[in-house]
Amino acid sequence: MIPKHILLSAGLAVAALPALADGYKVALDGTFAPHAMPSLSGGVEGFNIDLAAAIGEALGTDMEVVAAQFSGLIPALQAGTYDFLVAPTTVTEERAANLLFTEGFMDTNFAFTVPTGTDPMEGLDAFKGKTIAVNKGSVYESFLNDRAEEYGWDVVAYGTNTDAVEAVATGRADANLAGATVSAWAAKQNPRIDLSYEYPTGLVWAFPFRKDDAETRDKIDMVLECLKTDGTMAALSEKWFGVTPAEGTTIVTPTPGYGTPGFDGYDDTAHDVTCDF
């Protein structure tokens, strides 16, 4: 079932797509589970699909969500094809120099998964000397390799993260490292593995806008604050990741001002959190 206020389109981002008379046209990568992924009904589902629907619901407007390749999303946004992106987009100095970002809607942390029944493991020291499976060529492989001498772990790379998780489930590896939400989704789907230690990166995912559209950025920023405080974001986390967010984490904590503090485009103008739009 397609959520209320969501219209789904598929295919690559192209400028020929018409603008909505009412509402917003937004886009994301439709292959990044559990944020957006093909559904059994032939559509797209996931955390960010539901989040886009919740934004539309809060504003009482339609959201046309286009599923496209991530590499083409930002160029298409800059060309005016979309109003903004609802793809999980890490805020970096380079990106913030060319785009406006909302406040973060989620921390972009790393997380380990381990065989079911493994004792709780806290900190990187807990994985010293372990065999850790990882997706080949990923940022997680680089992270592990850069610290292999310090922690003495054996890094085994696989062609997909699915294969790396299977190595843990079948006892060929002691742990897997991936993005926190991907790891949570894997543990939710696979009873043979448990979610383990989450490594904080200090980075966040946020929604990008064109530099000349501060008005829309500020409006969506305020909607995110509302959804953080009214329980919507926590409910979506529980639905898609099987995780109840801890108090103070980005997914449930409004950020002062508009945008992501510490990056270009941040506006520190004080305002109250409201759900009255």
NORURCOR-V788522 format. One record per pair of residues at least 24 apart in sequence whose C-alpha atoms are under 10 Angstrom apart, sorted by the first residue. I is the first residue (numbers start at 1). J is the second residue. Records with the same first field share a line. If there is no record, write none. Layout:
# NORURCOR-V788522
I->J / J
This chain:
# NORURCOR-V788522
1->39 / 41 / 43 / 44 / 45
2->41 / 43 / 44 / 45 / 49 / 50 / 53
3->45 / 49 / 50 / 51 / 52 / 53 / 54 / 56 / 57
4->50 / 52 / 53 / 54 / 56 / 57 / 60 / 61 / 62 / 63
5->50 / 52 / 53 / 54 / 55 / 56 / 57 / 58 / 59 / 60 / 61 / 62 / 63 / 64 / 65
6->49 / 50 / 52 / 53 / 54 / 55 / 56 / 57 / 61 / 62 / 63 / 64 / 65
7->53 / 62 / 63 / 64 / 65 / 66
8->43 / 44 / 45 / 49 / 63 / 64 / 65 / 66 / 67
9->43 / 44 / 64 / 65 / 66 / 67 / 68
10->43 / 44 / 65 / 66 / 67 / 68
11->66 / 67 / 68 / 69
12->66 / 67 / 68 / 69 / 70 / 72 / 73 / 76
13->66 / 67 / 68 / 69 / 70 / 71 / 72 / 73 / 74 / 75 / 76 / 77 / 81 / 82
14->68 / 72 / 73 / 76 / 79 / 80 / 81 / 82
15->76 / 77 / 79 / 80 / 81 / 82
16->81
17->66 / 81 / 82
18->81 / 82
19->64 / 80 / 81 / 82 / 83
20->62 / 63 / 64 / 82 / 83
21->62
22->61 / 62 / 63
23->56 / 59 / 60 / 61 / 62 / 63 / 64 / 83
24->52 / 56 / 61 / 62 / 63 / 64 / 65 / 82 / 83 / 84 / 216
25->62 / 63 / 64 / 65 / 66 / 81 / 82 / 83 / 84 / 85 / 86
26->52 / 63 / 64 / 65 / 66 / 67 / 73 / 77 / 81 / 82 / 83 / 84 / 85 / 86 / 87
27->52 / 63 / 64 / 65 / 66 / 67 / 68 / 69 / 70 / 73 / 74 / 76 / 77 / 81 / 82 / 83 / 84 / 85 / 86 / 87
28->65 / 66 / 67 / 68 / 69 / 70 / 72 / 73 / 74 / 84 / 85 / 86 / 87 / 88 / 89
29->66 / 67 / 68 / 69 / 70 / 71 / 72 / 73 / 85 / 86 / 87 / 88
30->65 / 66 / 67 / 68 / 69 / 70 / 87
31->67 / 68 / 69 / 70
32->70 / 87 / 88 / 182
33->181 / 182 / 185 / 186 / 240
34->181 / 182 / 183 / 184 / 185 / 186 / 240 / 241
35->86 / 87 / 88 / 181 / 182 / 185 / 240 / 241
36->67 / 87 / 88
37->67
38->67
43->67
46->236 / 239 / 240
47->88 / 181 / 233 / 236 / 237 / 239 / 240 / 241
48->86 / 87 / 88 / 236 / 240
49->86 / 87
50->232 / 233 / 236 / 240
51->86 / 105 / 224 / 227 / 232 / 233 / 236
52->85 / 86 / 87
54->223 / 224 / 227 / 232 / 233 / 236
55->220 / 223 / 224 / 226 / 227
56->220 / 223
58->220 / 223 / 224 / 226 / 227 / 275 / 276 / 277
59->219 / 220 / 223 / 275 / 276 / 277
60->277
74->98 / 99 / 208 / 209 / 210
77->208 / 209 / 210
78->209 / 210 / 211
79->210
80->209 / 210
82->209 / 210
83->208 / 209 / 210 / 213 / 216 / 217
84->207 / 208 / 209 / 210 / 213 / 216 / 217 / 220
85->206 / 207 / 208 / 209 / 210
86->205 / 206 / 207 / 208 / 209
87->205 / 206 / 207 / 208
88->204 / 205 / 206 / 207 / 208
89->204 / 205 / 206 / 207 / 208
90->203 / 204 / 205 / 206 / 207 / 208
91->203 / 204 / 205 / 206 / 207 / 208 / 260 / 263
92->203 / 204 / 205 / 260 / 262 / 263 / 264
93->262 / 263 / 264
94->263 / 264
95->208 / 263 / 264
96->208 / 209 / 211 / 259 / 260 / 262 / 263 / 264 / 265 / 266
97->211 / 263 / 264 / 265
98->208 / 209 / 210 / 211 / 264 / 265
99->207 / 208 / 209 / 210 / 211 / 212 / 213 / 264 / 265
100->206 / 207 / 208 / 209 / 210 / 211 / 212 / 213 / 214 / 217 / 218 / 258 / 259 / 260 / 263 / 264 / 265 / 266
101->205 / 206 / 207 / 208 / 209 / 210 / 211 / 214 / 217 / 218 / 220 / 221 / 258 / 259 / 260 / 261 / 263 / 264 / 265 / 266
102->205 / 206 / 207 / 208 / 209 / 214 / 216 / 217 / 218 / 219 / 220 / 221 / 222 / 224 / 255 / 257 / 258 / 259 / 260 / 261 / 265 / 266
103->204 / 205 / 206 / 207 / 208 / 217 / 218 / 220 / 221 / 222 / 224 / 225 / 250 / 254 / 255 / 256 / 257 / 258 / 259 / 260 / 261 / 266
104->203 / 204 / 205 / 206 / 207 / 221 / 224 / 225 / 250 / 251 / 253 / 254 / 255 / 259 / 260 / 261
105->204 / 205 / 206 / 207 / 221 / 224 / 225 / 227 / 228 / 233 / 249 / 250 / 251 / 252 / 253 / 254 / 255 / 260
106->181 / 203 / 204 / 205 / 206 / 233 / 237 / 249 / 250 / 251 / 252 / 253
107->180 / 181 / 200 / 201 / 202 / 203 / 204 / 205 / 206 / 249 / 250 / 251
108->179 / 180 / 181 / 199 / 200 / 201 / 202 / 203 / 204 / 205 / 206 / 250
109->178 / 179 / 180 / 181 / 198 / 199 / 200 / 201 / 202 / 203 / 204 / 205
110->139 / 140 / 143 / 177 / 178 / 179 / 180 / 181 / 182 / 183 / 197 / 198 / 199 / 200 / 201
111->140 / 175 / 176 / 177 / 178 / 179 / 180 / 181 / 182 / 183 / 184 / 195 / 196 / 197 / 198 / 199 / 200
112->165 / 174 / 175 / 176 / 177 / 178 / 179 / 180 / 183 / 184 / 187 / 194 / 195 / 196 / 197 / 198 / 199
113->165 / 168 / 169 / 174 / 175 / 176 / 177 / 178 / 180 / 183 / 184 / 186 / 187 / 193 / 194 / 195 / 196 / 197 / 198
114->165 / 168 / 169 / 171 / 173 / 174 / 175 / 176 / 177 / 183 / 187 / 192 / 193 / 194 / 195 / 196 / 197
115->165 / 167 / 168 / 169 / 170 / 171 / 173 / 174 / 175 / 176 / 187 / 191 / 192 / 193 / 194 / 195 / 196
116->168 / 169 / 187 / 190 / 191 / 192 / 193 / 194 / 195 / 196
117->192 / 193 / 194
118->174 / 193 / 194 / 195 / 196
119->194 / 196
120->194 / 195 / 196 / 197
121->195 / 196 / 197 / 198
122->196 / 197 / 198 / 199
123->196 / 197 / 198 / 199
124->151 / 197 / 198 / 199
125->150 / 151 / 152
126->151 / 197
127->151 / 152 / 153 / 154 / 174 / 175 / 197
128->152 / 153 / 154
129->153 / 154 / 174
130->154 / 155 / 173 / 174 / 175
131->155 / 156 / 168 / 172 / 173 / 174 / 175 / 176
132->156 / 157 / 164 / 165 / 167 / 168 / 172 / 173 / 174 / 175 / 176 / 177
133->157 / 158 / 161 / 163 / 164 / 165 / 166 / 167 / 168 / 172 / 173 / 174 / 175 / 176 / 177 / 178
134->158 / 159 / 160 / 161 / 162 / 163 / 164 / 165 / 167 / 173 / 175 / 176 / 177 / 178
135->159 / 160 / 161 / 162 / 163 / 164 / 165 / 176 / 177 / 178
136->160 / 161 / 164
138->178
139->178 / 179
140->176 / 177 / 178 / 179
141->177 / 178
143->177
144->177
161->186
162->186
165->190 / 192 / 193
166->190 / 192 / 193
168->192 / 193
169->193 / 194
180->241
181->237 / 240 / 241 / 242 / 243
182->240 / 241
183->241
184->237 / 240 / 241 / 242 / 243
185->239 / 240 / 241 / 242 / 243
186->241
187->241 / 242
188->239 / 240 / 241 / 242 / 243
189->241 / 242
195->242 / 243
203->260
204->250 / 251 / 260
205->250 / 251 / 260
206->259 / 260
207->259
208->259
211->265
214->258 / 259 / 265 / 266 / 267
217->258 / 259
218->257 / 258 / 259 / 267
219->258 / 277
220->258 / 259
221->254 / 255 / 257 / 258 / 259 / 260
222->254 / 255 / 257 / 258 / 259 / 271 / 272 / 273 / 274 / 275 / 276 / 277
223->273 / 274 / 275 / 276 / 277
224->251 / 252 / 253 / 254 / 255 / 273 / 275
225->251 / 252 / 253 / 254 / 255 / 256 / 272 / 273 / 274 / 275
226->252 / 253 / 254 / 273 / 274 / 275 / 276 / 277
227->251 / 252 / 253 / 254 / 273 / 274 / 275
228->252 / 253 / 254 / 273
229->253 / 254 / 273 / 274 / 275
230->274 / 275
